[in-house]
Amino acid sequence: MAEQKKVSCPVGVPTQLTPVAVNSARIEADREYWLCATLADTAPTTYEDQLRLLPDTIVTEDVAMSKLFGGLGTDVYLWAWPVGDPAFGDLDVSISYS
């Protein structure tokens, strides 16, 4: 079943975007953040070796997560880890996946 939602992510900590492992997703946000992937439903402890996304970058659903996170496999849990000044407030990430 397709899921589409907006997730509010506080600066400085990882926030889970998908409650299940996915192999593709459409993701968009208007500020810089790290897109992180894990094999389990456990938050990443670092954003090293993750994907840094700049403002207004869109990850389209036709991009397989295995292409973005090659060492992890085909299905991953996704997390957003916003960076920057907390004074700007939470980062809203729009995500859809199936």
C-alpha positions, 0 to 999 in steps of 0.5 A, a space after each residue: 500500500 502506498 504511503 505519503 506523508 510529511 515528517 517533522 524532523 528536529 535539527 541535530 538528531 535522526 528522525 525515522 521516515 519509513 516504519 518499514 524497509 523500502 527499496 525506493 521512495 520519493 523524498 523532498 525537503 527545502 533545507 539541507 539534511 543527511 538522508 540516512 539508511 539502516 538495515 534495522 529499525 534502529 537510528 543511525 549513530 552517525 551520518 558519516 557515509 550517508 547521503 547529504 542532500 542540499 535544499 530542494 533536492 528531490 529523490 525520485 521513486 525510480 531511484 533504487 535505494 541500493 543505488 544510493 546506499 550500495 553497501 546496505 542491500 536493496 531494502 532499507 529504513 530511511 532517516 532524515 538527520 537535519 543539520 544547521 541552526 536549530 533556530 530555523 525550527 524543524 525540517 519538514 520532509 515529504 516522503 512517499 513510498 510503497 
